[in-house]
Amino acid sequence: MQHWKEGGHDQLCKPIKKAGGAEQYNANKKYAEAVSVAVEKCADDTKGQTCYICTQALHRHTKEGLVRGCSCRGTAGFAHVSCLAEQAKILVAEAAERNLDDDEWHRWHACSLCEQRYHGDVKCALGWACWKTYVGRPETDRIMAMTVLGNGLNDANHHEAALSVKEAELSVLRRLGIQEQSILVTQGNLATTYCRLGRFEDALRINRDVYSGRLKLLGEEHRDTLSAAYNYALSLYNLERFEEAKSLLRKIMPVARRVLGEDYELTLRIRTDYATALCRDADATLDDLREAVMTLEETERTARRVLGGAHPHTAGIEDALRDARTVLRAREAEATEAAAQNAFRTARVKLAQERSELAASLADMRVADEKG
């Protein structure tokens, strides 16, 4: 009542009611803000292009610009967030009609052309699009939308907001008694958020439990088990427990390459972090560092071909490769200098020994002359 009298609520209340309530109003507002940010970030890349779904440059209703956050090449992959959202909504509804459960929910975060997951602000905008679509639906739909939203917020570095979403999601799952596999997925996402907030001990505890749970449920060769093992190794790495991290990554790396393939993003991440752990270990040998550089060079070439040069992971591999080469050059220079110093010391010792032997020989000769 005070807000109404002082001004503001009389103007705000009607739009909120018209939008369907406070929660829906907030979702719509956050969605519009996220789309604006994503379009601005993609402006240089999308200039002069058209949406592959509606074939327009500007959306005919929302007047929004284009985005692209996948690995499509050339003129492919450009779209309006609104078009991507409508496409995902239709595919999820069709899957539900055919009783395919959550078979098409990945359309809310993956490109339907190249199948790569969106990243950064584009993924965040789609997260809000998903949430505003299902915010008024039954809790089962809301749970899936919370997953998409939380992951999108994380990808755009809104980690505090993501933490609130993921903690709420886990609470709902436990209250509804949802199957363990779904709870493990949410726990894994929560651990990722803890990690990005610097809460490494919390992340390690959850990732260890998630890996153990998936190993029992799915076996060591399942993609989700490999993903959980990678996250567990990443937690060990963040706590500088490099030997344990390397041991686990060394164990799952050949499995990922065999089961998922060399080009799969998770395989690339496992190889990248294994090489980085080799470099970060204070006890790394020159052979370890050379292996790290070689691994990163191979991984960078693959990532650039598969993910594209603009993908955050490709950029991350390039940074890791640059650092690894710097460490290797420094260690090789140290080794060369140490070898030179050792050679110099050896030469001095040998020279001193030769001089001593020569002096002894001359002394013997003098004694012999005196006796003669």
C-alpha positions as CSV (number, residue, x, y, z in Angstrom):
1,M,0.0,0.0,0.0
2,Q,2.9,2.4,0.8
3,H,4.5,1.6,-2.5
4,W,1.2,2.3,-4.2
5,K,0.8,5.6,-2.5
6,E,4.3,6.8,-3.0
7,G,4.3,5.8,-6.6
8,G,5.6,2.9,-8.6
9,H,3.5,-0.1,-7.7
10,D,0.4,1.2,-9.5
11,Q,2.5,1.1,-12.7
12,L,4.5,-2.1,-11.9
13,C,1.6,-4.3,-10.7
14,K,-0.4,-4.3,-14.0
15,P,2.6,-5.5,-16.2
16,I,3.4,-8.2,-13.6
17,K,-0.2,-9.4,-13.6
18,K,-0.4,-9.2,-17.4
19,A,2.8,-11.3,-17.7
20,G,1.3,-14.1,-15.5
21,G,2.7,-13.3,-12.1
22,A,5.9,-12.2,-10.5
23,E,7.9,-15.3,-11.4
24,Q,6.9,-15.2,-15.0
25,Y,7.5,-11.4,-15.2
26,N,11.0,-11.8,-13.8
27,A,11.8,-14.6,-16.2
28,N,10.6,-12.5,-19.2
29,K,12.7,-9.6,-18.0
30,K,15.8,-11.6,-17.5
31,Y,15.4,-13.3,-20.8
32,A,15.2,-10.0,-22.7
33,E,18.3,-8.7,-20.9
34,A,20.2,-12.0,-21.7
35,V,19.2,-11.9,-25.4
36,S,20.4,-8.3,-25.7
37,V,23.8,-9.2,-24.2
38,A,24.1,-12.3,-26.4
39,V,23.2,-10.3,-29.6
40,E,25.7,-7.6,-28.8
41,K,28.5,-10.1,-28.1
42,C,27.8,-11.8,-31.5
43,A,27.3,-8.6,-33.5
44,D,30.7,-8.7,-35.3
45,D,30.3,-12.4,-36.3
46,T,26.6,-12.1,-37.4
47,K,26.8,-8.9,-39.5
48,G,25.1,-9.3,-42.8
49,Q,23.7,-12.8,-42.0
50,T,20.2,-14.2,-41.7
51,C,18.5,-16.7,-39.4
52,Y,18.6,-20.2,-40.7
53,I,15.2,-20.9,-39.2
54,C,13.1,-17.8,-40.2
55,T,15.5,-16.5,-42.9
56,Q,15.3,-13.0,-41.6
57,A,18.1,-10.7,-40.3
58,L,15.9,-9.1,-37.7
59,H,13.2,-11.1,-35.9
60,R,9.8,-10.0,-37.4
61,H,8.2,-9.8,-33.9
62,T,10.9,-9.1,-31.3
63,K,13.2,-7.2,-33.7
64,E,16.2,-8.9,-32.0
65,G,19.4,-9.5,-33.8
66,L,21.3,-12.8,-34.5
67,V,23.6,-15.0,-32.4
68,R,25.9,-17.9,-33.1
69,G,27.6,-19.9,-30.4
70,C,28.4,-23.2,-32.0
71,S,30.9,-24.7,-34.4
72,C,29.0,-24.2,-37.6
73,R,31.1,-22.9,-40.5
74,G,30.4,-20.3,-43.2
75,T,26.9,-18.9,-43.3
76,A,25.4,-21.8,-41.2
77,G,24.3,-21.6,-37.6
78,F,23.1,-18.0,-37.4
79,A,19.8,-17.7,-35.6
80,H,17.6,-15.6,-33.3
81,V,17.4,-16.8,-29.7
82,S,13.6,-16.6,-30.1
83,C,13.7,-18.9,-33.1
84,L,16.0,-21.4,-31.3
85,A,13.7,-21.3,-28.3
86,E,10.6,-21.9,-30.4
87,Q,12.3,-24.8,-32.2
88,A,13.4,-26.4,-29.0
89,K,9.9,-26.0,-27.5
90,I,8.3,-27.8,-30.4
91,L,10.8,-30.6,-30.4
92,V,10.4,-31.2,-26.7
93,A,6.6,-31.2,-27.0
94,E,6.7,-33.7,-29.9
95,A,9.1,-36.0,-27.9
96,A,6.6,-35.8,-25.0
97,E,3.7,-36.8,-27.3
98,R,5.8,-39.9,-28.4
99,N,6.6,-40.7,-24.8
100,L,10.4,-40.1,-25.4
101,D,10.8,-38.5,-22.0
102,D,13.6,-35.9,-22.1
103,D,15.0,-37.1,-25.4
104,E,14.9,-33.6,-27.1
105,W,15.7,-31.4,-24.1
106,H,19.3,-31.0,-25.4
107,R,17.8,-28.8,-28.1
108,W,17.7,-26.1,-25.5
109,H,21.5,-26.0,-25.3
110,A,22.8,-27.6,-28.5
111,C,22.8,-26.6,-32.1
112,S,20.6,-28.7,-34.3
113,L,23.0,-28.4,-37.3
114,C,26.4,-29.2,-35.9
115,E,25.2,-30.7,-32.6
116,Q,27.8,-28.8,-30.6
117,R,26.6,-27.3,-27.3
118,Y,26.2,-23.5,-27.2
119,H,28.5,-21.6,-24.9
120,G,28.8,-18.3,-23.1
121,D,26.1,-15.6,-23.4
122,V,24.2,-17.5,-26.1
123,K,23.8,-20.5,-23.7
124,C,22.7,-18.1,-20.9
125,A,20.1,-16.5,-23.1
126,L,18.7,-19.9,-24.1
127,G,18.7,-20.9,-20.4
128,W,16.4,-17.9,-19.6
129,A,14.3,-18.7,-22.7
130,C,13.8,-22.3,-21.4
131,W,13.0,-21.1,-17.9
132,K,10.4,-18.5,-19.1
133,T,8.8,-21.2,-21.2
134,Y,8.3,-23.7,-18.4
135,V,8.1,-21.6,-15.3
136,G,4.4,-22.1,-15.0
137,R,4.5,-25.8,-15.9
138,P,4.4,-28.9,-13.6
139,E,7.5,-29.5,-11.5
140,T,8.9,-32.2,-13.8
141,D,9.2,-29.7,-16.6
142,R,10.5,-27.0,-14.3
143,I,13.3,-29.3,-13.1
144,M,14.6,-29.8,-16.6
145,A,14.3,-26.0,-17.2
146,M,16.2,-25.3,-14.0
147,T,19.0,-27.5,-15.2
148,V,19.3,-25.6,-18.5
149,L,19.1,-22.3,-16.8
150,G,21.7,-23.1,-14.2
151,N,24.2,-24.4,-16.8
152,G,23.6,-21.3,-18.9
153,L,24.2,-19.0,-16.0
154,N,27.4,-20.8,-15.2
155,D,28.6,-20.6,-18.8
156,A,28.1,-16.8,-18.7
157,N,30.0,-16.6,-15.4
158,H,27.0,-15.7,-13.3
159,H,28.1,-18.3,-10.7
160,E,26.3,-16.9,-7.7
161,A,23.0,-16.9,-9.5
162,A,23.7,-20.4,-10.9
163,L,24.4,-21.6,-7.3
164,S,20.9,-20.5,-6.2
165,V,19.3,-22.3,-9.1
166,K,21.2,-25.5,-8.7
167,E,20.7,-25.7,-4.9
168,A,16.9,-25.2,-5.4
169,E,16.9,-27.8,-8.1
170,L,18.6,-30.4,-5.9
171,S,16.1,-29.6,-3.1
172,V,13.2,-30.2,-5.4
173,L,14.6,-33.5,-6.7
174,R,15.1,-34.9,-3.2
175,R,11.7,-33.8,-2.1
176,L,10.0,-35.5,-5.1
177,G,12.1,-38.7,-4.6
178,I,13.5,-38.6,-8.2
179,Q,15.7,-41.5,-9.3
180,E,19.4,-41.4,-8.3
181,Q,20.8,-40.8,-11.8
182,S,19.0,-37.5,-12.1
183,I,20.2,-36.5,-8.6
184,L,23.8,-37.4,-9.6
185,V,23.5,-35.1,-12.7
186,T,22.3,-32.2,-10.5
187,Q,25.0,-32.8,-7.9
188,G,27.6,-32.8,-10.7
189,N,26.4,-29.5,-11.9
190,L,26.4,-28.1,-8.4
191,A,30.0,-29.2,-7.9
192,T,30.9,-27.4,-11.1
193,T,29.4,-24.2,-9.7
194,Y,31.3,-24.7,-6.4
195,C,34.5,-25.1,-8.4
196,R,34.0,-21.9,-10.3
197,L,33.3,-20.0,-7.1
198,G,36.6,-21.3,-5.7
199,R,35.0,-23.7,-3.2
200,F,37.3,-26.5,-4.2
201,E,36.9,-28.7,-1.1
202,D,33.1,-28.7,-1.5
203,A,33.4,-29.5,-5.2
204,L,35.8,-32.4,-4.5
205,R,33.5,-34.0,-1.9
206,I,30.5,-33.9,-4.3
207,N,32.5,-35.0,-7.4
208,R,34.0,-38.0,-5.5
209,D,30.5,-39.1,-4.6
210,V,29.1,-38.5,-8.1
211,Y,31.9,-40.5,-9.7
212,S,31.4,-43.4,-7.3
213,G,27.7,-43.4,-7.9
214,R,27.9,-43.3,-11.7
215,L,30.6,-46.0,-11.7
216,K,28.2,-48.3,-9.8
217,L,25.2,-47.5,-11.9
218,L,26.7,-47.2,-15.4
219,G,30.1,-48.8,-15.5
220,E,33.5,-47.2,-16.3
221,E,32.9,-46.9,-20.1
222,H,29.7,-44.8,-20.0
223,R,30.0,-41.2,-21.1
224,D,28.4,-39.9,-17.9
225,T,30.9,-41.9,-15.8
226,L,33.8,-40.5,-17.9
227,S,32.4,-37.0,-17.4
228,A,32.2,-37.6,-13.6
229,A,35.7,-38.9,-13.5
230,Y,37.0,-35.9,-15.4
231,N,35.2,-33.5,-12.9
232,Y,36.7,-35.4,-10.0
233,A,40.2,-35.1,-11.5
234,L,39.6,-31.4,-12.1
235,S,38.8,-31.0,-8.4
236,L,42.0,-32.8,-7.4
237,Y,43.9,-30.6,-9.9
238,N,42.4,-27.4,-8.4
239,L,43.6,-28.5,-5.0
240,E,47.1,-29.1,-6.5
241,R,46.9,-32.8,-5.8
242,F,48.6,-33.4,-9.1
243,E,49.7,-37.0,-8.7
244,E,46.1,-38.1,-7.9
245,A,44.7,-36.0,-10.8
246,K,47.3,-37.4,-13.3
247,S,46.6,-41.0,-12.2
248,L,42.9,-40.7,-12.7
249,L,43.2,-38.8,-16.0
250,R,45.8,-41.3,-17.2
251,K,43.3,-44.1,-16.4
252,I,40.2,-42.6,-18.2
253,M,42.1,-41.0,-21.2
254,P,42.4,-44.2,-23.3
255,V,38.8,-45.2,-22.4
256,A,37.5,-41.8,-23.6
257,R,39.5,-42.0,-26.8
258,R,38.2,-45.5,-27.5
259,V,34.5,-45.0,-26.5
260,L,33.9,-41.3,-27.4
261,G,36.5,-40.7,-30.1
262,E,39.4,-38.4,-30.5
263,D,37.1,-35.5,-31.7
264,Y,34.7,-35.6,-28.7
265,E,34.9,-32.4,-26.5
266,L,35.2,-34.4,-23.3
267,T,38.1,-36.3,-24.7
268,L,39.8,-33.1,-25.6
269,R,39.3,-31.7,-22.1
270,I,40.7,-34.8,-20.5
271,R,43.8,-34.7,-22.7
272,T,44.2,-30.9,-22.1
273,D,44.0,-31.2,-18.3
274,Y,46.3,-34.2,-18.2
275,A,49.0,-32.2,-20.1
276,T,48.4,-29.2,-17.8
277,A,48.8,-31.3,-14.7
278,L,52.1,-32.6,-16.0
279,C,53.3,-29.0,-16.4
280,R,52.1,-27.9,-13.0
281,D,53.7,-30.8,-11.1
282,A,56.9,-29.5,-9.4
283,D,58.5,-32.9,-9.9
284,A,57.8,-33.0,-13.6
285,T,60.8,-34.3,-15.7
286,L,61.9,-33.0,-19.1
287,D,60.2,-36.0,-20.7
288,D,56.9,-35.1,-18.8
289,L,57.1,-31.5,-20.2
290,R,57.8,-32.7,-23.7
291,E,54.8,-35.1,-23.5
292,A,52.6,-32.2,-22.3
293,V,53.6,-29.9,-25.2
294,M,53.1,-32.7,-27.7
295,T,49.7,-33.6,-26.3
296,L,48.6,-30.0,-26.3
297,E,49.8,-29.4,-29.9
298,E,47.7,-32.4,-31.1
299,T,44.7,-31.4,-29.0
300,E,44.8,-27.8,-30.2
301,R,44.8,-28.9,-33.8
302,T,41.8,-31.1,-33.2
303,A,39.9,-28.5,-31.2
304,R,40.4,-25.9,-33.9
305,R,39.1,-28.2,-36.5
306,V,36.1,-29.6,-34.5
307,L,35.1,-26.7,-32.2
308,G,36.4,-23.7,-34.2
309,G,38.9,-21.1,-33.2
310,A,36.3,-18.9,-31.3
311,H,35.3,-21.7,-28.9
312,P,36.4,-21.0,-25.3
313,H,38.0,-24.5,-25.0
314,T,40.1,-23.9,-28.1
315,A,41.3,-20.6,-26.6
316,G,42.0,-22.4,-23.3
317,I,44.1,-25.1,-25.0
318,E,46.1,-22.4,-26.8
319,D,46.8,-20.7,-23.5
320,A,47.8,-24.0,-21.9
321,L,50.1,-24.8,-24.9
322,R,51.8,-21.4,-24.7
323,D,52.4,-21.8,-21.0
324,A,53.7,-25.4,-21.4
325,R,56.2,-24.3,-24.1
326,T,57.4,-21.5,-21.8
327,V,58.0,-24.0,-19.0
328,L,59.7,-26.5,-21.3
329,R,62.0,-23.8,-22.7
330,A,63.0,-22.7,-19.2
331,R,63.6,-26.2,-18.0
332,E,65.6,-27.1,-21.1
333,A,67.7,-23.9,-20.6
334,E,68.3,-24.9,-17.0
335,A,69.3,-28.4,-18.1
336,T,71.7,-27.1,-20.7
337,E,73.3,-24.7,-18.2
338,A,73.5,-27.5,-15.6
339,A,75.1,-29.8,-18.2
340,A,77.6,-27.1,-19.1
341,Q,78.5,-26.5,-15.5
342,N,78.8,-30.3,-14.9
343,A,81.1,-30.6,-17.9
344,F,83.2,-27.6,-16.7
345,R,83.5,-29.2,-13.2
346,T,84.4,-32.5,-14.7
347,A,87.1,-30.9,-16.9
348,R,88.6,-29.1,-14.0
349,V,88.8,-32.3,-11.9
350,K,90.3,-34.1,-14.8
351,L,92.9,-31.3,-15.4
352,A,93.8,-31.3,-11.7
353,Q,94.2,-35.0,-11.8
354,E,96.4,-34.8,-14.9
355,R,98.5,-32.1,-13.3
356,S,98.9,-34.2,-10.1
357,E,100.0,-37.2,-12.2
358,L,102.4,-35.1,-14.2
359,A,104.0,-33.6,-11.0
360,A,104.4,-37.1,-9.5
361,S,106.0,-38.3,-12.8
362,L,108.5,-35.3,-12.7
363,A,109.3,-36.1,-9.1
364,D,110.1,-39.7,-10.0
365,M,112.3,-38.6,-12.8
366,R,114.3,-36.2,-10.5
367,V,114.8,-39.0,-8.0
368,A,116.0,-41.3,-10.8
369,D,118.5,-38.7,-12.0
370,E,119.9,-38.1,-8.6
371,K,120.5,-41.8,-8.1
372,G,122.1,-42.1,-11.6
